[in-house]
Structures are given as C-alpha cells and as structure tokens.
Amino acid sequence: MARRVGYTGVGVDLRTGSPTPSQVRDTVRSVFADSRYRRAAEAVGRELRATDAPRAAADLLEDLIHRKRPQSGARREV
C-alpha cells in the first residue's frame, strides 16, 4: 500500500514496515507543507468519485462466472 501511495504522489513510501516516530513526524510535516501531495490526492479523489465501483465489481464477477477463473492482470474500464 505504501508503494502505491508513493507511486500516485498522494504521500510518501517510507520503505519500512516499522518507521520510527521521528520518521513519521518528519514525513507528515513535509507532506503537509508540499501542495503537490494535496493536488495529487484531489486528483485521485476525483477519479474515485467518477468510478462506478459497484458496476465494475459486478462486471468482473460476471466475467469470472463465465470464465471460471479471473484473467491475470485484467482490469476493466468503466
């Protein structure tokens, strides 16, 4: 999950499963101080709100039923 956060630009991947309190504090401060993170989060939010997740899930389930197995790496656009 942290890698995805870093990849999308909405936050920072600290690259550790157990960050120190000072790492968290310093990173939170830097994220709050940099408007690029806010803009990236707003863009991701817009994308999520525009997605019809229940329909996409239903479509994927129907495909799974017909194929009996999911297609590797398949992603359906809504």
C-alpha positions in Angstrom: 0.0 0.0 0.0 2.8 2.4 0.8 4.3 1.9 -2.6 1.0 2.8 -4.2 0.7 5.9 -2.1 4.2 7.0 -3.2 3.6 6.0 -6.8 0.4 8.1 -7.0 2.0 11.0 -5.4 -0.5 11.3 -2.6 2.1 10.5 0.1 5.5 9.1 0.8 6.6 5.5 1.0 8.9 5.3 4.0 10.2 1.9 2.7 9.9 0.3 6.1 7.3 -1.7 7.9 8.2 -0.1 11.2 9.0 3.6 10.8 10.3 5.5 13.8 8.1 8.2 15.4 10.5 10.8 14.1 10.3 9.4 10.5 6.6 9.6 10.7 6.6 13.1 12.2 9.1 14.5 9.7 7.3 12.9 6.7 3.9 14.2 7.8 5.3 17.7 8.2 6.9 17.6 4.7 3.7 16.2 3.1 1.5 18.9 4.7 4.0 21.6 3.6 4.1 20.5 0.0 1.0 21.3 -2.1 1.8 18.7 -4.7 0.6 16.0 -2.3 -2.8 17.8 -1.9 -3.2 18.2 -5.6 -2.4 14.5 -6.2 -4.9 13.5 -3.5 -7.6 15.7 -5.0 -7.0 14.1 -8.5 -7.2 10.6 -7.1 -10.4 11.6 -5.2 -11.9 12.9 -8.4 -11.0 9.7 -10.2 -12.5 7.5 -7.4 -15.8 9.5 -7.3 -16.1 9.2 -11.1 -15.8 5.4 -11.0 -18.9 3.2 -10.7 -17.3 0.7 -8.4 -20.4 -1.5 -7.9 -20.9 -1.8 -11.6 -17.2 -2.6 -12.2 -17.3 -5.2 -9.5 -20.5 -6.8 -10.9 -18.9 -6.9 -14.4 -15.8 -8.6 -13.1 -17.8 -11.1 -11.2 -19.9 -11.9 -14.2 -16.7 -12.4 -16.3 -15.4 -14.7 -13.6 -18.5 -16.8 -13.6 -18.4 -17.2 -17.4 -14.6 -18.0 -17.4 -14.5 -19.9 -14.2 -11.3 -18.1 -13.4 -10.1 -14.5 -13.4 -7.9 -13.3 -16.3 -4.5 -12.5 -14.9 -3.9 -8.7 -14.6 -7.3 -7.9 -16.2 -8.7 -4.5 -15.4 -12.0 -3.3 -16.9 -12.6 0.3 -17.6 -15.9 1.7 -16.5 
